[in-house]
Amino acid sequence: MALTLSQIEAFCLVAELGSVSEAARQTEQNRTKMTMAIKAMEKDLGTALFDRTGNQVTLSEAGKAIYKDCQSMLTAAQRIRQTCRQVKGEFAAEVWIARDDSLPDDIWLELTHQLNNHFPATSFNIVLASTGDLANLVETEQVNFAFGIDYESTDSAMVTSHPLGKIRMMSVCRHDHPLAAKRRVSDEDLRSAMQASMVYLNEKSNPELQPFSRNYIGFSSFDYILSSIQTEDAWGVMPEPLIKHLLRQQSIAVIKHTYGLLQEDYCMFAASGLNEHPATNWLADQLNDYLFAF
């Protein structure tokens, strides 16, 4: 009996969730059917793929060894399906796009209107998401594509990150904050002042996102971080496109610290191996042109 795609899909999902019951619930399948699929796969391969403890399962050594290859097989299957749809002329009539708030809302509003004009046969759903959740939304197929800062430097067999340009990240505070008056800000100065920092649910021990200050509050959007900088005497790291007008008005100031100015990649996230929709290629080009100005 040969391995089937449904068996590999069941194996990868259970490996990711650590529970057959949860995998069955998320896919609205019968738990027994999913268990049988995994047992059939184990029988065909002649080895246990999971270590079982009560209702929890963890990958065995054999399971760990084949997990990435199984993910690659699922990606290849997706690519084959999409290629066949494209050969038949079945381009997506609806595209879901997630984006973070590192670029101004008016830029996205303008680009959305242009998308509708350039691709009238396609419906676009653009949702706002936290920066760190973008790759996960693509990997779990909740959206087709995502755009934003790649804090995690995504390294996944399921998701590819395409850099579109660099964004300058600036440590800033309100113009009348004590930090703004210092000619040189030390590490201890920053640790002693309240920080508004970026957080998100799937954080993977990213040292870049660990709060620098001993006194901090975390938000999942740059908009909330900026609001705290302006109203709560906090400092924080902000993308230049969002604060350029405030810097010109001198209502906020760049902190004179060694790491006051950094750069991050602004990327498009897509499922690995899949061909981009023509509309997302157009959108990526527009964002690349916009970022080049910075």
HELIX and SHEET records of a PDB file:
HELIX    1   1 LEU A    5  LEU A   17  1                                  13    
HELIX    2   2 VAL A   20  THR A   27  1                                   8    
HELIX    3   3 ARG A   31  LEU A   45  1                                  15    
HELIX    4   4 GLU A   61  VAL A   87  1                                  27    
HELIX    5   5 ASP A  105  HIS A  118  1                                  14    
HELIX    6   6 THR A  131  ASP A  133  5                                   3    
HELIX    7   7 LEU A  134  GLU A  139  1                                   6    
HELIX    8   8 PRO A  178  ALA A  181  5                                   4    
HELIX    9   9 ASP A  187  SER A  192  1                                   6    
HELIX   10  10 PRO A  207  LEU A  209  5                                   3    
HELIX   11  11 PHE A  222  THR A  231  1                                  10    
HELIX   12  12 GLU A  240  GLN A  249  1                                  10    
HELIX   13  13 PRO A  278  PHE A  292  1                                  15    
SHEET    1   A 2 PHE A  50  THR A  53  0                                        
SHEET    2   A 2 GLN A  56  LEU A  59 -1                                        
SHEET    1   B 6 SER A 123  LEU A 128  0                                        
SHEET    2   B 6 GLU A  94  ARG A  99  1                                        
SHEET    3   B 6 PHE A 145  ILE A 149  1                                        
SHEET    4   B 6 LEU A 261  ALA A 271 -1                                        
SHEET    5   B 6 VAL A 159  ARG A 174 -1                                        
SHEET    6   B 6 GLY A 236  PRO A 239 -1                                        
SHEET    1   C 6 SER A 123  LEU A 128  0                                        
SHEET    2   C 6 GLU A  94  ARG A  99  1                                        
SHEET    3   C 6 PHE A 145  ILE A 149  1                                        
SHEET    4   C 6 LEU A 261  ALA A 271 -1                                        
SHEET    5   C 6 VAL A 159  ARG A 174 -1                                        
SHEET    6   C 6 ILE A 252  VAL A 254 -1                                        
SHEET    1   D 2 GLN A 195  MET A 198  0                                        
SHEET    2   D 2 TYR A 216  PHE A 219  1                                        
END                                                                             
